[in-house]
Amino acid sequence: MVKVGIIGGSGLEDPDLLKNIRILKIKTQYGKPSSSLKIGKINNVDVVMLSRHGSGHTITPSGVNYRANIYALKLLGCTHIISTTAVGSLRTKIQRGDIVILDQFIDLTRFRTITFFDRFKPHKAKHTPMSQPFSPSLRNFLIETTQELGIKFHDKGTVITIEGPRFSTKAESLMFRQWGADVINMSIAPEVILANEIGIPYASIAMSTDYDCWKEGEDPVSWEAIVDIFEKNVEKVKKILINTISKIN
């Protein structure tokens, strides 16, 4: 029986999104309870929802390990995980507001230090496949749906994931492009790693915002601009999420 774990921000605070809601925290092997999880139904599909961040959302407490949250989804019987997240685009073909399905990631979390350029070498870049629950029919559905909603869909993207300070130099952006990255994101690496470890298919419906992506001739996008992009598209993202969940089998 399908039960979908949803992780994200924008749109998830909608009180009408979930039906038959109950809220609980799960104690896991990682020492502390998970963040508050909302359990309910979307279009008769059982879901467990974790709101990761964002204005007006339930902010994940700093003392909660990301791994605890993912393991809580396993303990609650989730068969799939879908996240919604913001990404910055390193390639001109991906524009602000576009939807990107992340295909694989390069985890640089352990290399993001003051001596980043000294310690990290390109040959150490490890591409890790995402465990996608998207079937060919679901991909076709996403392409059709985003076209109907006026959002461009990109079939896959390689994501650079780094926890810590945001990107601040064009040199970094150039290096990431050389390593094959289409987009950057700082929030999903621990989720994907543990989902792969415990065998839960994980997919990310990402919206490009261009934050901290030093495209040639452009300054980094401000947080206010990111919020504005999401607010303009939140209903579209929510519709994509709801319909996608309903088609997983």
PAMAR-389647 format. One record per residue (C-alpha): residue number from 0; x, y negated, z negated. Coordinates in steps of 0.1 Angstrom, whole numbers, plus 5000, padded with zeros to 4 digits. Example, Ala and Ser with C-alpha at 12.3 -4.5 7.8 and 13.67 -1.06 7.14 Angstrom:
<atoms>
0, 5123, 5045, 4922;
1, 5137, 5011, 4929;
</atoms>
This chain:
<atoms>
0, 5000, 5000, 5000;
1, 5014, 4966, 5010;
2, 5022, 4941, 4983;
3, 5040, 4909, 4994;
4, 5063, 4889, 4972;
5, 5063, 4852, 4983;
6, 5091, 4828, 4973;
7, 5091, 4792, 4983;
8, 5081, 4756, 4976;
9, 5059, 4735, 4998;
10, 5023, 4745, 5000;
11, 5025, 4772, 4973;
12, 5010, 4749, 4947;
13, 4977, 4748, 4965;
14, 4951, 4760, 4939;
15, 4930, 4776, 4967;
16, 4958, 4796, 4982;
17, 4955, 4826, 4958;
18, 4924, 4844, 4947;
19, 4919, 4863, 4914;
20, 4951, 4847, 4899;
21, 4968, 4859, 4868;
22, 5002, 4846, 4856;
23, 5029, 4865, 4838;
24, 5066, 4868, 4832;
25, 5086, 4900, 4835;
26, 5115, 4910, 4814;
27, 5143, 4925, 4835;
28, 5177, 4941, 4831;
29, 5193, 4907, 4837;
30, 5188, 4895, 4802;
31, 5160, 4869, 4805;
32, 5124, 4871, 4816;
33, 5116, 4861, 4852;
34, 5101, 4827, 4860;
35, 5063, 4825, 4858;
36, 5048, 4847, 4886;
37, 5014, 4842, 4901;
38, 4996, 4875, 4910;
39, 4966, 4874, 4932;
40, 4953, 4880, 4968;
41, 4956, 4862, 5001;
42, 4931, 4875, 5027;
43, 4927, 4907, 5006;
44, 4965, 4913, 5006;
45, 4980, 4917, 4971;
46, 5007, 4891, 4966;
47, 5032, 4880, 4939;
48, 5042, 4844, 4942;
49, 5072, 4826, 4929;
50, 5075, 4789, 4935;
51, 5112, 4781, 4938;
52, 5115, 4744, 4938;
53, 5101, 4711, 4950;
54, 5081, 4681, 4939;
55, 5049, 4691, 4922;
56, 5059, 4728, 4921;
57, 5068, 4752, 4893;
58, 5105, 4747, 4891;
59, 5125, 4778, 4885;
60, 5140, 4773, 4851;
61, 5178, 4769, 4852;
62, 5182, 4797, 4826;
63, 5165, 4822, 4849;
64, 5188, 4843, 4871;
65, 5176, 4846, 4907;
66, 5183, 4883, 4905;
67, 5159, 4885, 4876;
68, 5132, 4870, 4898;
69, 5138, 4894, 4926;
70, 5140, 4924, 4903;
71, 5107, 4913, 4888;
72, 5091, 4916, 4922;
73, 5104, 4951, 4925;
74, 5090, 4960, 4891;
75, 5056, 4947, 4902;
76, 5057, 4969, 4932;
77, 5063, 4945, 4960;
78, 5069, 4962, 4993;
79, 5080, 4931, 5013;
80, 5094, 4897, 5004;
81, 5088, 4866, 5025;
82, 5104, 4833, 5016;
83, 5097, 4798, 5029;
84, 5127, 4775, 5027;
85, 5143, 4744, 5042;
86, 5174, 4747, 5064;
87, 5197, 4723, 5081;
88, 5205, 4729, 5117;
89, 5240, 4730, 5130;
90, 5229, 4733, 5166;
91, 5212, 4708, 5188;
92, 5187, 4734, 5202;
93, 5171, 4735, 5167;
94, 5153, 4703, 5160;
95, 5137, 4689, 5128;
96, 5104, 4706, 5121;
97, 5112, 4738, 5141;
98, 5106, 4772, 5125;
99, 5136, 4796, 5124;
100, 5135, 4832, 5114;
101, 5168, 4840, 5097;
102, 5185, 4870, 5112;
103, 5217, 4873, 5092;
104, 5237, 4853, 5067;
105, 5273, 4845, 5058;
106, 5276, 4843, 5020;
107, 5302, 4818, 5010;
108, 5290, 4813, 4974;
109, 5323, 4827, 4960;
110, 5344, 4805, 4981;
111, 5328, 4771, 4974;
112, 5354, 4755, 4952;
113, 5374, 4723, 4951;
114, 5400, 4741, 4972;
115, 5374, 4754, 4997;
116, 5396, 4748, 5028;
117, 5427, 4763, 5012;
118, 5410, 4795, 4999;
119, 5386, 4804, 5027;
120, 5398, 4818, 5060;
121, 5376, 4824, 5091;
122, 5384, 4861, 5092;
123, 5368, 4865, 5058;
124, 5334, 4854, 5070;
125, 5311, 4884, 5065;
126, 5279, 4886, 5085;
127, 5252, 4904, 5065;
128, 5220, 4915, 5083;
129, 5187, 4904, 5068;
130, 5163, 4933, 5061;
131, 5135, 4920, 5082;
132, 5099, 4931, 5078;
133, 5091, 4914, 5111;
134, 5081, 4939, 5138;
135, 5081, 4929, 5175;
136, 5044, 4923, 5173;
137, 5048, 4900, 5143;
138, 5076, 4881, 5161;
139, 5053, 4876, 5191;
140, 5025, 4865, 5168;
141, 5049, 4839, 5153;
142, 5059, 4826, 5187;
143, 5023, 4822, 5198;
144, 5012, 4806, 5164;
145, 5040, 4781, 5163;
146, 5033, 4771, 5199;
147, 4996, 4766, 5190;
148, 5006, 4744, 5160;
149, 5031, 4723, 5180;
150, 5061, 4738, 5162;
151, 5089, 4754, 5181;
152, 5098, 4789, 5170;
153, 5134, 4803, 5171;
154, 5136, 4841, 5172;
155, 5167, 4843, 5149;
156, 5193, 4822, 5132;
157, 5225, 4830, 5114;
158, 5225, 4811, 5081;
159, 5254, 4799, 5060;
160, 5245, 4801, 5024;
161, 5265, 4782, 4998;
162, 5256, 4775, 4962;
163, 5270, 4744, 4946;
164, 5277, 4709, 4959;
165, 5260, 4700, 4992;
166, 5280, 4697, 5024;
167, 5297, 4664, 5027;
168, 5321, 4664, 5057;
169, 5318, 4668, 5095;
170, 5349, 4690, 5092;
171, 5328, 4716, 5073;
172, 5300, 4714, 5098;
173, 5324, 4721, 5126;
174, 5339, 4750, 5108;
175, 5304, 4765, 5101;
176, 5296, 4763, 5138;
177, 5328, 4780, 5147;
178, 5318, 4809, 5124;
179, 5286, 4814, 5143;
180, 5261, 4796, 5120;
181, 5229, 4782, 5135;
182, 5216, 4768, 5102;
183, 5227, 4762, 5066;
184, 5208, 4769, 5034;
185, 5219, 4771, 4997;
186, 5190, 4789, 4980;
187, 5185, 4824, 4995;
188, 5218, 4842, 4992;
189, 5212, 4859, 4958;
190, 5177, 4868, 4968;
191, 5188, 4885, 5001;
192, 5217, 4903, 4985;
193, 5195, 4919, 4957;
194, 5166, 4926, 4981;
195, 5191, 4946, 5003;
196, 5205, 4964, 4972;
197, 5171, 4976, 4960;
198, 5156, 4982, 4994;
199, 5129, 4956, 4998;
200, 5125, 4942, 5033;
201, 5132, 4904, 5031;
202, 5124, 4878, 5057;
203, 5126, 4840, 5056;
204, 5103, 4816, 5075;
205, 5126, 4785, 5075;
206, 5118, 4750, 5085;
207, 5146, 4729, 5100;
208, 5151, 4696, 5083;
209, 5187, 4688, 5093;
210, 5197, 4680, 5057;
211, 5234, 4677, 5052;
212, 5241, 4688, 5088;
213, 5265, 4664, 5103;
214, 5254, 4665, 5139;
215, 5275, 4644, 5161;
216, 5265, 4607, 5157;
217, 5241, 4614, 5129;
218, 5242, 4607, 5092;
219, 5229, 4634, 5067;
220, 5192, 4634, 5063;
221, 5180, 4620, 5030;
222, 5159, 4640, 5005;
223, 5130, 4616, 5011;
224, 5131, 4624, 5048;
225, 5131, 4662, 5040;
226, 5100, 4658, 5018;
227, 5084, 4637, 5046;
228, 5090, 4665, 5071;
229, 5075, 4691, 5048;
230, 5045, 4670, 5039;
231, 5037, 4665, 5076;
232, 5040, 4703, 5083;
233, 5029, 4719, 5050;
234, 4995, 4730, 5063;
235, 5011, 4745, 5094;
236, 5037, 4764, 5073;
237, 5009, 4776, 5050;
238, 4988, 4789, 5079;
239, 5018, 4807, 5094;
240, 5025, 4823, 5060;
241, 4989, 4834, 5054;
242, 4984, 4849, 5088;
243, 5018, 4866, 5087;
244, 5010, 4883, 5054;
245, 4977, 4895, 5068;
246, 4994, 4912, 5097;
247, 5021, 4931, 5077;
248, 5013, 4968, 5075;
</atoms>
